[in-house]
């Protein structure tokens, strides 16, 4: 997959891994669009990277996902890379019933449904491009979960499964499906929970994840686990690839 002269949309692109990906794509001479729900963070990102385009979008809302697609496809008809990166992580204790589950933002809507819906919106147009890609950011916790963040881990496992199926469905199209699997990363995603757990390790720098993603894109390495996430991925992958291929001979 070429890594230059693309038009790239990155969800959750104002901070963390998303912003590091925006920096990497800009440096590689791509036109980059980022979206996020916080206008102040998008403005900060624009100040650091004046070349980028920004769009306020709350991906937890179905109508805003559709609006993002319509805006992007209208203003950037040659857009050919979608990076599904937006995500939130919450600690949920199910012994308390719905108390914590419904007390904050919906992890399923943001972490999983937005990936599915945006992929479905953009795939028909991507099939008309000479070359296109969908890059899904999952997590090592999708392979071995952290039980205090059960919904987050489940959504990341779902992204892995979705990426496998989507890659198979699109194998005879110009669209390549990549999955980037980070370990703990030093972002704002889980800082509060880490402090509460007394976890000292801040995790990998987001720039390292972005670098690994760009290398995977260039080498057509469709599934890349970064750093310690490789240990979690391989812990559950003895013969799963062969089993998958045997189940999907169509």
LINSUL-V918088 format. One line per field, one symbol per residue. ss: DSSP state (H for helix, E for strand, C for the rest). phi: phi as a letter, one per 30 degrees, with the letter a starting at -180 (. if undefined). psi: psi as a letter, one per 40 degrees, with the letter a starting at -180 (. if undefined). Layout:
ss=???
phi=???
psi=???
This chain:
ss=CCCCCCEEEEECCCCHHHHHHHHHHHHCCCEEEEEECCHHHHHHHHHHCCCCEEEECCCCCHHHHHHHHHHHHHHCCCCCEEEECCCCCCCCCHHHCCCCCCCCCCHHHHHHHHHHHHHHHHHHHHCCCCCEEEEEECCHHHCCCCHHHHHHHHHHHHHHHHHHHHHHHCCCCCEEEEEEECCCECCCCCHHHHHHHCCCCCCECHHHHHHHHHHHHHHCCCEEECCCHHHHHHCCCCCHHHHHHHHCCC
phi=.dcbiccbccdicdbhdedddeedddddicdbcbbadcddddddddddbdddcbbdacddcedddddddddddddbdcebbccdbeabbbdbcddcicedecdbdddddddbddddddedddeeddddddabacccccaeddcbdcddbddedddddddddddddddddcdccdccccbccdddbdbdebdddddddiddddjdddddddddddddddchcdbbcchddddddddcbebddddddddbdb
psi=hieifihhhhifedibdddddddddddefihhhiiiehddddddddddgddiiihhhheehddddddddddddddgeehehhhgdiiihihhheeebedddeeaihddddddddddddddddddddeeidhiihhhhbideedhihdegddddddddddddddddddddedfiehhhihhgiahigaedfddddddefhdheaihdddddddddddddefgdhhhhbedddddddefcfdddddddefg.
